[in-house]
Amino acid sequence: MEASEFGKALRRQREQVRPESVGLPVGSRRRAAGLRREEVAGLAGISVDYLTRLEQGRATSPSPQIVEALARALRLADTERELLFTLAGLVAPGPGLICTRITASVQRLLDRLGNVPLVVYDAAWNLIVANAPYDALMGATSALKGNDRNGVWRNLVGPGSRAVQSAEEQGAAAARLVADLRLTAARYPKDPGLRRLLAELRSASPLFVELWTAASEPLPPDPSRHKVIRHPAVGDIALTCDTLVVASDDLRIMVYTAEPGSPDAELLELAIVLGTQELTAPVAGRLRAGG
């Protein structure tokens, strides 16, 4: 019964959301006022097939991460979100656990910044959501699975990123991440996901153990840094990376910008166009050549 009711509620919410409220064009061919399945699946980062099976009751026991992603994609209010968790047989994350909730006010901020690359992390540096310009700049975040979605893991163990860093810069960035993670561990000592991550980091990275031991004192904040991103199509782009902290929900929003009118701003715009419009290689070549 719960799975069936969950599917009904999910479909009902999908059909009630206006496309323009989630930044999607209305279009003249849209037959219904709500969102299409493929639109919700894209916003939540899941497959259309899985969403279909959830709505039809053929898929049961969605994870808390999936339910949270669906609630975020549908812009559900707190009461609606809690109901969705209940119908899935789950309890919405509460006090003492790391928050992955993006409130309506924060979502409005993200929408206003929709044309610049940004990514949102939780307090443990787990990637919650990235917008299309960020994926165009840094590579598709949907391809990141498991621990590779954690910023600390990616820097110390995983595949890294397109950021070009010297050994000194990379060491300083890793030290700051680990120091911040240690503060997070002190705030959320009972969070099971964080405890698992810490155990796996200790097992996989001697450097993490070293940095964790050294991080007895918090490092000074580093809200703004210059980064060089090596984009496979347009080359190196020098950007400013600002980290905005949402104190109430312990979220980190990283925003990448370039000086207006600079060559780097033009390269950033081109990288976003190439990624979001999925231009073919010959077209991209003509654009870079100025044709």
Order of alpha helices (4+ residues) and beta strands (2+ residues): alpha-alpha-alpha-alpha-alpha-alpha-beta-beta-alpha-alpha-beta-alpha-alpha-alpha-beta-beta-beta-alpha-alpha
